[in-house]
Amino acid sequence: MTTIDETLLMAYVDGELSPDQHAEVAALVARDPEAAALVALFEASKLDYAAAFAAQPMPPVPDSLVLSIDALVAGHRERQGAKPDAGTTQTHAEATAIDTAASAAAGTNVRNLDAERQKRRGIPVWLAAACMAGAFGAGLVIRGGLPGTGTGPAPTTVAGGASAPGAAGGAVTVASTTFAPWVKAAMEYQQLYTRDSVAYTPDIDAQRLTRFVDDARDKDKLDIVVPDLSKAGLELKQVARLRFRGKALVQLVYLPKSGPPISLCVLAEPKDDQAVTANQVDAMHVVTWRQAKLGYVLVGNTDGLDLESIGKQIAARDYPALSI
């Protein structure tokens, strides 16, 4: 089996290879379905932020906000002892290289969840400031702050999808302490997916699915079953072996007939079983449970699907194992 260097594939997508290297990787992509699938995934996650926001009228960034951000960045760099150019972005290859050593210990083709989130968030400081200014101007800032920032006012704790008293527009926010850190990371990662980013990826064949399950069981020690959710209107589109703080985490991405994708993530949790619990964080539905020393989260920003019911049926093994 060919060992695929994902860092090289990311550099290929970013256009950072020499002509000879580019030709070599292009030949690999043409003959290897797994390499082609990874390239398609990386292409889908390579967002042209500058072009997207150039088409929208953006209010000027207040000088006070620019100075505040500059001060925060300068303070952070001083503490970290690093001073990179504030106007540059981090490429896929650079972000992944940060965590190469940790991922290598887990085996070939295992991506680190934190590194994946970081590389897709390579937004320059000026653009982040512009986004924030535009969001404030349009009244669109989420009450709990931007994903992963931990900023903003304390959210209202709500379980089971009920509306919080006094929440504007009936929006529901669950306090961050409700979820385990890995669940919160999976929620943040899920926000990076769009329907287009998974709809056009190559279909998963039987050989790839079998290898994925075998690797998850043998290398990651996760006794997983990939449920066939077609009866719920969900098609399996992606599978991934990830890492979170050194622990193996597998992700199954399903696409409904309409709307954004949902993900089922599994991680080892050596604790007592926990019943299926449904929560809602703004527009995102989050269903968690623990079973046989494995933690599960079913997460997605979607309407028209009863994720709590689907989660209960997955936990009860009412869905058969997927066979392609």
VMD Tcl script that draws the C-alpha trace (Angstrom):
set ca {
  {0.00 0.00 0.00}
  {1.29 3.45 -0.88}
  {2.03 5.69 2.08}
  {0.42 9.05 1.45}
  {2.18 12.15 2.75}
  {-0.70 14.47 3.62}
  {1.66 17.40 4.15}
  {2.83 16.98 0.56}
  {-0.78 16.83 -0.65}
  {-1.58 20.04 1.23}
  {1.44 21.75 -0.32}
  {0.16 20.52 -3.70}
  {-3.24 22.10 -3.03}
  {-1.59 25.32 -1.83}
  {0.51 25.51 -5.02}
  {3.79 25.38 -3.12}
  {5.52 22.53 -4.98}
  {8.15 22.74 -7.67}
  {7.04 21.76 -11.21}
  {8.63 18.32 -10.85}
  {7.02 17.68 -7.46}
  {3.69 18.96 -8.73}
  {3.78 16.53 -11.65}
  {4.71 13.64 -9.35}
  {1.86 14.35 -6.93}
  {-0.59 14.89 -9.80}
  {0.27 11.41 -11.08}
  {-0.29 9.95 -7.59}
  {-3.68 11.67 -7.33}
  {-4.67 10.35 -10.74}
  {-4.01 6.72 -9.81}
  {-4.80 6.62 -6.08}
  {-8.47 7.13 -5.02}
  {-7.51 7.87 -1.40}
  {-5.06 10.58 -2.47}
  {-7.72 12.03 -4.77}
  {-10.24 12.07 -1.92}
  {-7.81 13.88 0.39}
  {-7.00 16.45 -2.29}
  {-10.72 17.04 -2.82}
  {-11.16 17.55 0.93}
  {-8.25 19.98 1.14}
  {-9.48 21.89 -1.93}
  {-12.93 22.20 -0.37}
  {-11.46 23.59 2.86}
  {-9.26 26.12 1.05}
  {-11.55 29.10 1.31}
  {-10.87 32.38 -0.51}
  {-11.76 34.71 2.34}
  {-10.44 37.83 0.64}
  {-12.59 37.30 -2.47}
  {-15.67 36.42 -0.41}
  {-15.51 39.56 1.69}
  {-14.43 41.82 -1.20}
  {-17.91 41.35 -2.67}
  {-19.59 42.60 0.50}
  {-19.74 46.19 1.74}
  {-17.79 46.21 4.97}
  {-17.83 49.08 7.46}
  {-14.46 50.61 8.30}
  {-12.68 49.06 11.23}
  {-12.72 51.50 14.17}
  {-9.26 52.70 15.16}
  {-9.95 51.68 18.76}
  {-10.67 48.09 17.66}
  {-7.50 47.96 15.54}
  {-5.40 49.21 18.44}
  {-7.02 46.72 20.82}
  {-6.36 43.81 18.49}
  {-2.79 44.94 17.84}
  {-2.20 45.12 21.59}
  {-3.65 41.64 22.15}
  {-1.55 40.17 19.33}
  {1.61 41.90 20.55}
  {1.02 40.67 24.08}
  {0.44 37.11 22.88}
  {3.61 37.13 20.76}
  {5.63 38.52 23.62}
  {4.44 35.69 25.86}
  {5.12 33.11 23.15}
  {8.47 34.58 22.16}
  {7.53 34.55 18.46}
  {6.91 37.50 16.13}
  {5.61 36.37 12.71}
  {4.17 38.89 10.24}
  {0.63 39.79 11.38}
  {-0.61 40.01 7.80}
  {0.27 36.48 6.76}
  {-1.89 33.40 6.85}
  {-0.94 29.87 7.74}
  {-1.04 27.34 4.92}
  {-2.33 23.79 5.21}
  {1.22 22.44 5.14}
  {2.48 24.81 7.85}
  {-0.42 24.06 10.18}
  {-0.08 20.33 9.78}
  {3.68 20.42 10.29}
  {3.09 21.74 13.82}
  {1.62 18.43 14.89}
  {3.52 15.98 12.68}
  {5.34 14.30 15.58}
  {2.15 13.67 17.57}
  {0.24 12.38 14.56}
  {3.08 10.11 13.46}
  {2.81 8.21 16.71}
  {-0.77 7.30 15.85}
  {-0.01 5.77 12.45}
  {-0.26 6.75 8.79}
  {-3.00 9.12 7.57}
  {-4.21 10.20 11.03}
  {-4.99 13.91 11.20}
  {-4.88 15.93 14.40}
  {-8.19 17.59 15.22}
  {-6.60 20.71 16.71}
  {-4.23 21.07 13.73}
  {-7.10 20.64 11.27}
  {-9.11 23.33 13.04}
  {-6.09 25.62 13.10}
  {-5.15 25.26 9.45}
  {-8.70 26.06 8.35}
  {-8.69 29.16 10.52}
  {-5.64 30.80 8.91}
  {-7.32 34.22 8.75}
  {-5.12 37.34 8.89}
  {-5.62 39.73 11.79}
  {-6.97 42.54 9.57}
  {-9.66 40.25 8.17}
  {-10.69 39.00 11.60}
  {-11.06 42.60 12.71}
  {-13.12 43.44 9.64}
  {-15.36 40.43 10.22}
  {-15.91 41.43 13.83}
  {-16.65 45.04 12.88}
  {-19.08 43.93 10.20}
  {-20.76 41.51 12.58}
  {-21.23 44.19 15.22}
  {-22.56 46.57 12.59}
  {-25.13 44.02 11.42}
  {-25.97 42.80 14.92}
  {-24.85 39.26 14.10}
  {-22.31 38.52 16.83}
  {-23.21 35.29 18.63}
  {-23.95 35.85 22.29}
  {-21.41 33.27 23.34}
  {-18.57 34.80 21.30}
  {-16.83 33.40 18.25}
  {-16.20 29.63 18.18}
  {-13.19 28.67 20.23}
  {-12.60 32.13 21.69}
  {-14.32 31.65 25.01}
  {-15.38 35.31 24.88}
  {-18.73 36.93 25.27}
  {-21.35 36.99 28.01}
  {-22.22 33.89 29.96}
  {-24.73 31.84 27.96}
  {-27.94 30.37 29.30}
  {-27.85 26.66 30.15}
  {-30.62 24.71 28.45}
  {-31.05 20.96 27.96}
  {-33.25 19.08 25.57}
  {-33.59 21.88 23.03}
  {-35.96 24.10 25.09}
  {-35.86 27.84 24.51}
  {-34.04 29.88 27.11}
  {-36.10 32.57 28.86}
  {-35.15 35.96 27.52}
  {-33.09 34.52 24.65}
  {-33.42 36.74 21.60}
  {-35.43 35.12 18.85}
  {-35.71 31.89 20.85}
  {-32.02 31.10 20.23}
  {-30.61 28.50 22.58}
  {-27.09 28.47 23.96}
  {-25.70 25.75 26.19}
  {-23.02 26.68 28.70}
  {-19.55 25.53 27.70}
  {-19.23 23.54 30.94}
  {-22.02 21.24 29.75}
  {-19.74 19.44 27.33}
  {-16.47 17.55 27.59}
  {-13.53 19.30 25.87}
  {-13.46 16.78 23.01}
  {-17.17 17.33 22.35}
  {-16.66 21.09 22.22}
  {-13.76 20.57 19.79}
  {-15.97 18.37 17.60}
  {-18.66 21.07 17.67}
  {-16.19 23.75 16.58}
  {-14.79 21.51 13.85}
  {-18.30 20.78 12.60}
  {-18.89 24.48 11.99}
  {-16.16 24.40 9.35}
  {-18.13 21.98 7.18}
  {-20.52 23.07 4.46}
  {-22.71 20.99 2.20}
  {-20.46 21.71 -0.78}
  {-17.33 20.69 1.12}
  {-18.58 17.10 1.41}
  {-21.20 16.71 -1.34}
  {-18.63 16.41 -4.13}
  {-16.10 14.18 -2.42}
  {-15.58 10.75 -4.03}
  {-17.87 8.00 -2.75}
  {-16.45 5.66 -0.13}
  {-15.90 2.19 -1.55}
  {-15.98 -1.10 0.35}
  {-12.18 -1.43 0.48}
  {-11.69 2.01 2.01}
  {-14.50 1.53 4.54}
  {-13.14 -1.87 5.59}
  {-9.63 -0.48 6.04}
  {-11.00 2.46 8.04}
  {-12.90 0.19 10.44}
  {-9.94 -2.20 10.79}
  {-7.54 0.67 11.54}
  {-9.95 2.20 14.06}
  {-10.24 -1.11 15.87}
  {-6.63 -2.34 15.61}
  {-4.64 0.90 15.80}
  {-6.99 3.22 17.67}
  {-8.55 0.52 19.90}
  {-12.04 1.85 19.15}
  {-14.55 -0.95 18.64}
  {-16.72 1.04 16.27}
  {-19.60 0.12 13.98}
  {-20.39 2.38 11.03}
  {-24.19 2.65 11.08}
  {-26.20 2.71 7.87}
  {-28.38 5.80 8.34}
  {-29.98 5.71 4.90}
  {-33.40 5.04 6.47}
  {-33.00 8.38 8.26}
  {-32.18 10.07 4.95}
  {-28.46 10.30 5.63}
  {-25.67 9.19 3.27}
  {-22.16 8.47 4.54}
  {-19.76 10.80 2.68}
  {-16.54 10.92 4.71}
  {-14.66 8.96 7.35}
  {-11.64 10.22 9.25}
  {-9.30 9.10 11.98}
  {-8.40 12.13 14.06}
  {-6.49 12.89 17.25}
  {-7.58 15.05 20.17}
  {-5.02 15.70 22.89}
  {-3.26 12.47 22.03}
  {-6.42 10.35 22.02}
  {-7.87 8.64 18.96}
  {-11.12 10.08 17.66}
  {-13.04 8.82 14.65}
  {-15.47 10.92 12.66}
  {-18.23 9.79 10.31}
  {-19.74 12.54 8.16}
  {-23.24 12.05 6.76}
  {-25.10 14.21 4.27}
  {-28.89 14.67 4.45}
  {-31.04 15.13 1.35}
  {-30.92 18.86 1.97}
  {-29.03 21.14 4.31}
  {-25.55 20.95 5.87}
  {-23.84 17.69 6.89}
  {-23.92 16.07 10.32}
  {-21.13 14.14 12.03}
  {-20.96 11.18 14.38}
  {-17.74 11.25 16.44}
  {-16.47 8.53 18.77}
  {-13.70 8.67 21.38}
  {-12.68 6.31 24.19}
  {-14.16 7.40 27.54}
  {-13.52 4.88 30.35}
  {-16.53 5.99 32.40}
  {-19.98 4.68 33.24}
  {-22.62 4.59 30.54}
  {-24.62 7.77 30.05}
  {-28.05 8.09 28.47}
  {-28.64 9.94 25.22}
  {-28.91 13.66 25.92}
  {-29.91 16.30 23.37}
  {-28.90 19.95 23.54}
  {-28.97 22.88 21.17}
  {-26.30 25.56 20.84}
  {-27.82 28.33 18.77}
  {-28.64 26.55 15.49}
  {-26.45 23.51 16.20}
  {-28.00 20.30 17.53}
  {-25.73 18.25 19.81}
  {-26.62 14.73 20.95}
  {-24.25 12.93 23.33}
  {-24.13 9.57 25.07}
  {-21.63 7.09 26.49}
  {-21.76 3.35 25.94}
  {-19.31 0.49 26.53}
  {-16.49 2.89 27.48}
  {-16.95 4.91 24.28}
  {-18.18 8.50 24.12}
  {-20.42 9.54 21.23}
  {-21.52 12.89 19.85}
  {-23.92 13.40 16.96}
  {-23.71 17.02 15.87}
  {-25.02 19.17 13.06}
  {-26.57 22.48 12.12}
  {-29.70 21.14 10.51}
  {-33.49 21.30 10.54}
  {-35.99 18.60 9.63}
  {-34.00 15.83 11.31}
  {-34.64 14.50 14.81}
  {-31.03 13.95 15.85}
  {-32.06 12.87 19.34}
  {-34.18 10.05 17.92}
  {-31.39 9.09 15.51}
  {-28.89 9.06 18.38}
  {-31.12 6.80 20.47}
  {-31.51 4.39 17.57}
  {-27.73 4.34 17.00}
  {-27.19 3.63 20.70}
  {-29.77 0.83 20.57}
  {-28.09 -0.62 17.44}
  {-31.38 -0.29 15.55}
  {-29.46 0.69 12.42}
  {-27.50 -2.06 10.64}
  {-23.79 -1.79 10.02}
  {-23.08 -0.16 6.68}
  {-21.95 -2.47 3.92}
  {-20.93 -1.06 0.55}
}
mol new
graphics top color blue
foreach p $ca { graphics top sphere $p radius 0.5 }
foreach p [lrange $ca 0 end-1] q [lrange $ca 1 end] { graphics top cylinder $p $q radius 0.2 }
display resetview
